[in-house]
Amino acid sequence: MSKQAKTLTQAEIRRVLDYIATRKHSLRNRAMLMTTYLSGMRVGEVSSLRYSDVVDSEGNIRNEIRLRAEQTKGNEARVVFVNEKLRKELEQYISVYKPTNLNHKFFYSQKRNSDGMNANTATQFFHFLYKKAGIEGGSSHSGRRTFITNLASKGVGVRVLMSLAGHKNIGTTQAYIDVNDDMKRKAVELV
């Protein structure tokens, strides 16, 4: 990867969330951001989600989101695990968005007669979201890179990270990990 996406600090995530809170479609936008940050999903995967992929027949957020091969970059099905923080974010969103057709996209578009955002629209959405929130270098991949880096800093092994990210090559996963001074401080304390 020649140009890495920016890894976000907690303060930068808070800044983006504060900006989102002042705008239209804040629950959708917050849920999209937090899905990338708390699950590590690619923007194309996020934009491909159908309501029924995320919400079960009883109206509950699923514990696992099963991505079909056609939804992933590597064209291989994988499971995305939904942690409690992400569940709460998604529950807030579905409290205001309940499509009549459960096959509609999970993240709606403001365009009339649209089936939701596509990957390109979502990529542009994140670009402008970070720019307007004043986050230099933020991109649609920032949430994913932050997810992987945060787990690595907490000691999660690279093979687990590789599986969670849906990577085929461990080197790809390693390239996502942004080593910082805090990680190095924690590492030397282990000696």
Backbone as CSV, one residue per row, in Angstrom:
resi,resn,N_x,N_y,N_z,CA_x,CA_y,CA_z,C_x,C_y,C_z
1,MET,0.847,-1.174,0.000,0.000,0.000,0.000,0.890,1.234,0.000
2,SER,0.823,2.004,-1.030,1.711,3.142,-1.153,1.280,4.297,-0.253
3,LYS,0.029,4.651,-0.265,-0.447,5.751,0.560,-1.438,5.210,1.581
4,GLN,-1.020,5.184,2.834,-1.844,4.623,3.897,-2.966,5.591,4.293
5,ALA,-4.093,5.027,4.617,-5.181,5.827,5.186,-4.762,6.269,6.583
6,LYS,-5.281,7.385,7.017,-4.963,7.903,8.345,-5.588,7.020,9.423
7,THR,-4.796,6.709,10.438,-5.314,6.043,11.632,-5.824,7.139,12.557
8,LEU,-7.039,6.991,13.034,-7.674,8.034,13.835,-7.390,7.871,15.322
9,THR,-7.181,8.988,16.000,-7.074,8.978,17.456,-8.487,9.048,18.038
10,GLN,-8.602,8.788,19.339,-9.915,8.905,19.993,-10.440,10.340,19.878
11,ALA,-9.559,11.316,19.992,-9.971,12.724,19.890,-10.491,13.033,18.482
12,GLU,-9.862,12.462,17.466,-10.319,12.697,16.094,-11.668,12.029,15.841
13,ILE,-11.862,10.833,16.367,-13.152,10.154,16.224,-14.237,10.992,16.906
14,ARG,-13.943,11.490,18.098,-14.898,12.340,18.827,-15.218,13.590,17.996
15,ARG,-14.216,14.175,17.384,-14.405,15.372,16.566,-15.343,15.099,15.393
16,VAL,-15.147,13.952,14.739,-16.021,13.582,13.621,-17.437,13.332,14.126
17,LEU,-17.564,12.635,15.252,-18.892,12.356,15.811,-19.601,13.649,16.215
18,ASP,-18.857,14.589,16.773,-19.441,15.891,17.132,-19.929,16.623,15.885
19,TYR,-19.143,16.552,14.810,-19.562,17.179,13.553,-20.827,16.508,13.020
20,ILE,-20.838,15.175,13.011,-21.991,14.422,12.519,-23.259,14.826,13.264
21,ALA,-23.146,15.022,14.565,-24.313,15.352,15.401,-24.999,16.641,14.987
22,THR,-24.279,17.506,14.267,-24.841,18.798,13.871,-25.479,18.760,12.481
23,ARG,-25.435,17.627,11.810,-25.855,17.532,10.415,-27.123,16.681,10.252
24,LYS,-27.743,16.800,9.084,-28.872,15.938,8.740,-28.390,14.496,8.655
25,HIS,-29.289,13.565,8.837,-29.007,12.129,8.725,-27.927,11.687,9.717
26,SER,-27.918,12.313,10.885,-26.837,12.060,11.846,-26.796,10.617,12.334
27,LEU,-27.944,9.985,12.546,-27.909,8.597,13.019,-27.357,7.658,11.958
28,ARG,-27.739,7.876,10.710,-27.185,7.055,9.627,-25.688,7.272,9.499
29,ASN,-25.286,8.541,9.486,-23.878,8.865,9.297,-23.018,8.345,10.446
30,ARG,-23.533,8.461,11.651,-22.816,7.939,12.824,-22.697,6.417,12.733
31,ALA,-23.783,5.759,12.360,-23.755,4.294,12.244,-22.776,3.845,11.166
32,MET,-22.710,4.568,10.060,-21.750,4.217,9.003,-20.318,4.355,9.505
33,LEU,-20.021,5.490,10.132,-18.668,5.710,10.658,-18.309,4.624,11.663
34,MET,-19.190,4.382,12.604,-18.881,3.437,13.670,-18.818,1.995,13.159
35,THR,-19.521,1.705,12.071,-19.414,0.371,11.476,-18.002,0.150,10.948
36,THR,-17.427,1.155,10.304,-16.054,0.988,9.806,-15.072,0.907,10.962
37,TYR,-15.268,1.714,11.973,-14.351,1.812,13.108,-14.460,0.610,14.063
38,LEU,-15.660,0.083,14.247,-15.864,-0.996,15.223,-15.918,-2.397,14.616
39,SER,-15.947,-2.488,13.287,-15.967,-3.813,12.655,-14.816,-4.020,11.684
40,GLY,-14.215,-2.938,11.225,-13.131,-3.036,10.257,-13.598,-3.345,8.845
41,MET,-14.883,-3.202,8.589,-15.394,-3.482,7.248,-14.907,-2.440,6.254
42,ARG,-14.686,-2.871,5.029,-14.341,-1.970,3.933,-15.582,-1.160,3.550
43,VAL,-15.354,-0.004,2.960,-16.463,0.853,2.564,-17.378,0.144,1.556
44,GLY,-16.814,-0.648,0.664,-17.621,-1.406,-0.293,-18.499,-2.438,0.390
45,GLU,-17.995,-3.017,1.466,-18.784,-3.991,2.233,-19.900,-3.287,2.986
46,VAL,-19.581,-2.155,3.590,-20.579,-1.376,4.321,-21.704,-0.946,3.378
47,SER,-21.324,-0.451,2.207,-22.338,0.041,1.267,-23.147,-1.087,0.638
48,SER,-22.646,-2.307,0.681,-23.371,-3.435,0.079,-24.363,-4.084,1.041
49,LEU,-24.301,-3.723,2.307,-25.163,-4.367,3.306,-26.643,-4.152,3.001
50,ARG,-27.391,-5.209,3.144,-28.849,-5.154,3.066,-29.386,-5.145,4.489
51,TYR,-30.568,-4.603,4.669,-31.174,-4.537,6.005,-31.213,-5.924,6.638
52,SER,-31.582,-6.928,5.859,-31.684,-8.294,6.384,-30.323,-8.903,6.708
53,ASP,-29.233,-8.332,6.206,-27.890,-8.804,6.576,-27.573,-8.441,8.018
54,VAL,-28.159,-7.334,8.484,-27.807,-6.772,9.786,-28.890,-7.010,10.835
55,VAL,-30.152,-7.024,10.402,-31.292,-7.129,11.316,-32.012,-8.444,11.055
56,ASP,-32.263,-9.207,12.133,-32.947,-10.495,11.965,-34.458,-10.303,11.816
57,SER,-35.176,-11.392,11.629,-36.615,-11.336,11.361,-37.422,-10.803,12.545
58,GLU,-36.821,-10.802,13.740,-37.506,-10.276,14.921,-37.145,-8.821,15.212
59,GLY,-36.343,-8.221,14.308,-35.997,-6.819,14.470,-34.777,-6.566,15.342
60,ASN,-33.990,-7.592,15.607,-32.793,-7.452,16.439,-31.531,-7.408,15.576
61,ILE,-30.534,-6.678,16.056,-29.239,-6.651,15.379,-28.605,-8.029,15.517
62,ARG,-28.129,-8.556,14.426,-27.489,-9.876,14.439,-26.155,-9.819,15.188
63,ASN,-25.755,-10.937,15.771,-24.454,-11.057,16.435,-23.322,-11.138,15.411
64,GLU,-23.664,-11.645,14.240,-22.691,-11.816,13.164,-23.319,-11.345,11.863
65,ILE,-22.530,-10.615,11.100,-22.969,-10.214,9.768,-22.236,-11.120,8.794
66,ARG,-22.985,-11.885,8.044,-22.385,-12.818,7.094,-22.305,-12.157,5.730
67,LEU,-21.083,-11.802,5.348,-20.866,-11.179,4.047,-20.749,-12.269,2.992
68,ARG,-21.541,-12.135,1.947,-21.466,-13.077,0.832,-20.250,-12.741,-0.015
69,ALA,-19.777,-13.700,-0.774,-18.567,-13.509,-1.586,-18.662,-12.255,-2.451
70,GLU,-19.810,-12.016,-3.052,-19.948,-10.860,-3.943,-19.909,-9.521,-3.190
71,GLN,-19.980,-9.552,-1.862,-19.921,-8.327,-1.071,-18.492,-7.967,-0.656
72,THR,-17.542,-8.867,-0.862,-16.182,-8.649,-0.362,-15.200,-8.357,-1.491
73,LYS,-14.119,-7.704,-1.146,-13.086,-7.377,-2.122,-12.422,-8.649,-2.664
74,GLY,-12.156,-9.605,-1.794,-11.484,-10.833,-2.200,-12.413,-11.878,-2.781
75,ASN,-13.692,-11.548,-2.900,-14.702,-12.460,-3.437,-14.781,-13.774,-2.651
76,GLU,-14.581,-13.649,-1.314,-14.722,-14.794,-0.423,-15.625,-14.398,0.729
77,ALA,-16.617,-15.233,0.997,-17.536,-14.957,2.093,-16.762,-14.902,3.408
78,ARG,-17.241,-14.066,4.324,-16.637,-14.025,5.659,-17.664,-13.518,6.662
79,VAL,-17.331,-13.718,7.924,-18.212,-13.310,9.013,-17.619,-12.088,9.696
80,VAL,-18.457,-11.086,9.925,-18.080,-9.902,10.690,-18.788,-10.007,12.030
81,PHE,-18.021,-9.973,13.101,-18.594,-10.097,14.436,-19.016,-8.725,14.949
82,VAL,-20.222,-8.670,15.502,-20.786,-7.409,15.994,-20.563,-7.344,17.501
83,ASN,-19.703,-6.415,17.935,-19.476,-6.262,19.372,-20.591,-5.413,19.989
84,GLU,-20.567,-5.306,21.306,-21.653,-4.611,22.012,-21.719,-3.122,21.659
85,LYS,-20.576,-2.481,21.485,-20.575,-1.059,21.110,-21.243,-0.855,19.751
86,LEU,-20.881,-1.702,18.793,-21.475,-1.577,17.462,-22.963,-1.898,17.498
87,ARG,-23.341,-2.903,18.275,-24.760,-3.251,18.401,-25.568,-2.031,18.849
88,LYS,-25.079,-1.317,19.840,-25.793,-0.142,20.358,-25.906,0.947,19.291
89,GLU,-24.831,1.156,18.542,-24.862,2.156,17.465,-25.912,1.781,16.419
90,LEU,-25.909,0.516,16.018,-26.842,0.059,14.986,-28.281,0.061,15.495
91,GLU,-28.484,-0.232,16.777,-29.838,-0.182,17.354,-30.398,1.236,17.312
92,GLN,-29.543,2.226,17.580,-29.998,3.623,17.496,-30.441,3.942,16.078
93,TYR,-29.668,3.490,15.113,-29.979,3.763,13.708,-31.290,3.097,13.289
94,ILE,-31.478,1.821,13.619,-32.700,1.141,13.172,-33.934,1.613,13.937
95,SER,-33.724,2.373,15.014,-34.888,2.927,15.716,-35.567,4.000,14.865
96,VAL,-34.830,4.567,13.888,-35.408,5.592,13.017,-35.496,5.152,11.560
97,TYR,-34.853,4.047,11.207,-34.876,3.579,9.813,-35.373,2.143,9.756
98,LYS,-36.588,1.984,9.243,-37.196,0.669,9.081,-37.808,0.596,7.690
99,PRO,-37.043,0.090,6.719,-37.586,0.023,5.360,-38.717,-1.003,5.269
100,THR,-39.612,-0.794,4.335,-40.705,-1.750,4.145,-40.194,-3.042,3.522
101,ASN,-39.151,-2.943,2.732,-38.549,-4.116,2.097,-37.222,-4.411,2.791
102,LEU,-37.116,-5.573,3.425,-35.910,-5.916,4.182,-34.711,-6.200,3.287
103,ASN,-34.934,-6.227,1.971,-33.834,-6.393,1.035,-33.246,-5.065,0.597
104,HIS,-33.815,-3.961,1.082,-33.243,-2.650,0.778,-31.890,-2.514,1.459
105,LYS,-31.090,-1.614,0.927,-29.779,-1.360,1.519,-29.941,-0.917,2.972
106,PHE,-28.979,-1.302,3.789,-29.010,-0.939,5.200,-28.776,0.555,5.380
107,PHE,-27.866,1.121,4.598,-27.601,2.560,4.674,-28.255,3.252,3.487
108,TYR,-29.344,3.937,3.778,-30.133,4.588,2.731,-29.381,5.769,2.135
109,SER,-29.833,6.185,0.977,-29.323,7.374,0.304,-30.422,8.428,0.349
110,GLN,-30.028,9.702,0.298,-31.030,10.767,0.271,-31.694,10.878,-1.092
111,LYS,-31.082,10.270,-2.115,-31.644,10.368,-3.460,-32.976,9.622,-3.532
112,ARG,-33.926,10.256,-4.132,-35.241,9.644,-4.309,-35.111,8.417,-5.223
113,ASN,-35.834,7.377,-4.912,-35.852,6.133,-5.688,-34.485,5.461,-5.771
114,SER,-33.640,5.696,-4.791,-32.320,5.066,-4.761,-32.383,3.821,-3.894
115,ASP,-31.549,2.841,-4.222,-31.455,1.645,-3.387,-30.326,1.791,-2.380
116,GLY,-29.983,2.983,-2.005,-28.934,3.185,-1.017,-27.619,3.556,-1.664
117,MET,-26.638,3.749,-0.823,-25.319,4.169,-1.306,-24.599,3.025,-2.001
118,ASN,-23.839,3.378,-3.031,-22.928,2.397,-3.605,-21.533,2.691,-3.041
119,ALA,-20.543,1.883,-3.401,-19.202,2.030,-2.831,-18.583,3.391,-3.169
120,ASN,-18.789,3.851,-4.389,-18.209,5.132,-4.784,-18.835,6.284,-4.000
121,THR,-20.144,6.272,-3.855,-20.832,7.320,-3.101,-20.379,7.313,-1.646
122,ALA,-20.251,6.122,-1.066,-19.816,6.012,0.329,-18.371,6.490,0.492
123,THR,-17.518,6.190,-0.479,-16.123,6.653,-0.437,-16.087,8.178,-0.440
124,GLN,-16.873,8.794,-1.308,-16.937,10.254,-1.367,-17.525,10.821,-0.078
125,PHE,-18.543,10.141,0.455,-19.161,10.559,1.711,-18.099,10.671,2.806
126,PHE,-17.285,9.612,2.963,-16.261,9.628,4.013,-15.194,10.682,3.749
127,HIS,-14.790,10.844,2.510,-13.793,11.865,2.168,-14.259,13.242,2.643
128,PHE,-15.492,13.601,2.278,-16.000,14.923,2.637,-16.348,15.019,4.123
129,LEU,-16.760,13.918,4.726,-17.048,13.926,6.163,-15.785,14.285,6.950
130,TYR,-14.703,13.598,6.678,-13.445,13.887,7.389,-12.949,15.289,7.084
131,LYS,-13.048,15.691,5.828,-12.587,17.023,5.428,-13.367,18.103,6.180
132,LYS,-14.693,17.983,6.205,-15.527,18.988,6.871,-15.360,18.971,8.384
133,ALA,-14.979,17.815,8.933,-14.735,17.719,10.375,-13.319,18.180,10.733
134,GLY,-12.528,18.514,9.704,-11.181,19.018,9.944,-10.146,17.945,10.222
135,ILE,-10.384,16.732,9.729,-9.436,15.628,9.916,-8.616,15.485,8.637
136,GLU,-7.394,15.939,8.684,-6.493,15.894,7.524,-6.092,14.443,7.238
137,GLY,-6.265,14.013,5.991,-5.838,12.674,5.589,-6.847,11.574,5.861
138,GLY,-8.009,11.911,6.419,-9.034,10.904,6.671,-9.641,10.412,5.370
139,SER,-9.932,9.121,5.292,-10.515,8.554,4.077,-11.471,7.420,4.447
140,SER,-12.082,6.848,3.436,-13.023,5.750,3.660,-12.351,4.543,4.300
141,HIS,-11.045,4.479,4.247,-10.305,3.351,4.825,-9.810,3.641,6.247
142,SER,-9.998,4.854,6.733,-9.479,5.234,8.051,-10.101,4.421,9.183
143,GLY,-11.400,4.188,9.117,-12.045,3.386,10.160,-11.480,1.974,10.203
144,ARG,-11.301,1.370,9.049,-10.759,0.006,8.948,-9.332,-0.050,9.494
145,ARG,-8.511,0.904,9.103,-7.116,0.907,9.560,-7.055,1.156,11.065
146,THR,-7.909,2.019,11.574,-7.960,2.300,13.002,-8.387,1.048,13.770
147,PHE,-9.366,0.326,13.257,-9.836,-0.925,13.868,-8.677,-1.910,14.015
148,ILE,-7.957,-2.136,12.938,-6.859,-3.104,12.947,-5.734,-2.642,13.873
149,THR,-5.367,-1.364,13.800,-4.293,-0.831,14.648,-4.672,-0.904,16.126
150,ASN,-5.918,-0.538,16.454,-6.355,-0.588,17.857,-6.295,-1.998,18.418
151,LEU,-6.737,-2.979,17.639,-6.675,-4.360,18.119,-5.230,-4.826,18.264
152,ALA,-4.375,-4.446,17.335,-2.952,-4.810,17.432,-2.327,-4.205,18.688
153,SER,-2.696,-2.968,19.002,-2.125,-2.303,20.181,-2.596,-2.953,21.480
154,LYS,-3.680,-3.713,21.406,-4.190,-4.421,22.584,-3.692,-5.857,22.634
155,GLY,-2.774,-6.184,21.726,-2.134,-7.490,21.770,-2.804,-8.587,20.952
156,VAL,-3.780,-8.243,20.142,-4.426,-9.251,19.302,-3.422,-9.694,18.230
157,GLY,-3.278,-10.990,18.091,-2.308,-11.544,17.155,-2.635,-11.238,15.710
158,VAL,-1.589,-11.181,14.892,-1.741,-10.786,13.499,-2.578,-11.797,12.712
159,ARG,-2.566,-13.068,13.081,-3.390,-14.062,12.370,-4.880,-13.833,12.633
160,VAL,-5.213,-13.458,13.852,-6.611,-13.126,14.174,-7.011,-11.860,13.424
161,LEU,-6.125,-10.867,13.417,-6.396,-9.625,12.690,-6.607,-9.907,11.207
162,MET,-5.769,-10.769,10.645,-5.870,-11.128,9.229,-7.251,-11.718,8.926
163,SER,-7.715,-12.592,9.802,-9.023,-13.216,9.608,-10.152,-12.190,9.748
164,LEU,-10.071,-11.345,10.765,-11.099,-10.322,10.962,-11.163,-9.357,9.786
165,ALA,-10.013,-9.040,9.215,-9.956,-8.093,8.102,-10.333,-8.730,6.772
166,GLY,-10.315,-10.053,6.709,-10.608,-10.723,5.449,-9.434,-10.668,4.484
167,HIS,-8.232,-10.573,5.031,-7.033,-10.564,4.191,-6.578,-11.987,3.894
168,LYS,-5.986,-12.181,2.738,-5.424,-13.487,2.366,-3.940,-13.564,2.694
169,ASN,-3.314,-12.406,2.834,-1.873,-12.349,3.040,-1.577,-11.626,4.353
170,ILE,-0.781,-12.239,5.200,-0.456,-11.645,6.501,0.301,-10.325,6.352
171,GLY,1.062,-10.193,5.275,1.792,-8.951,5.017,0.861,-7.775,4.788
172,THR,-0.275,-8.042,4.173,-1.273,-6.983,3.961,-1.771,-6.472,5.303
173,THR,-2.070,-7.404,6.202,-2.553,-7.028,7.534,-1.483,-6.238,8.281
174,GLN,-0.244,-6.697,8.219,0.840,-6.009,8.914,1.000,-4.574,8.411
175,ALA,0.769,-4.360,7.139,0.901,-3.014,6.568,-0.171,-2.060,7.115
176,TYR,-1.276,-2.594,7.596,-2.350,-1.770,8.152,-2.027,-1.254,9.547
177,ILE,-1.159,-1.956,10.256,-0.896,-1.617,11.651,0.020,-0.401,11.720
178,ASP,-0.496,0.639,12.316,0.240,1.887,12.472,0.918,1.862,13.834
179,VAL,2.218,1.612,13.855,2.963,1.567,15.109,3.153,2.989,15.604
180,ASN,2.835,3.196,16.881,2.973,4.533,17.456,3.736,4.455,18.785
181,ASP,4.065,5.613,19.339,4.862,5.656,20.567,4.184,4.967,21.744
182,ASP,2.870,5.076,21.843,2.152,4.435,22.938,2.301,2.912,22.860
183,MET,2.214,2.363,21.666,2.389,0.920,21.491,3.801,0.506,21.895
184,LYS,4.790,1.312,21.530,6.177,0.993,21.866,6.401,1.085,23.376
185,ARG,5.803,2.088,24.031,5.922,2.208,25.493,5.363,0.970,26.183
186,LYS,4.173,0.545,25.740,3.554,-0.653,26.330,4.407,-1.889,26.094
187,ALA,5.011,-1.965,24.918,5.842,-3.133,24.571,7.056,-3.227,25.481
188,VAL,7.751,-2.124,25.718,8.960,-2.211,26.542,8.637,-2.479,27.992
189,GLU,7.424,-2.146,28.432,7.019,-2.456,29.797,6.786,-3.942,30.016
190,LEU,6.661,-4.685,28.946,6.448,-6.133,29.051,7.735,-6.889,29.406
191,VAL,8.867,-6.230,29.233,10.166,-6.891,29.470,10.378,-7.108,30.947
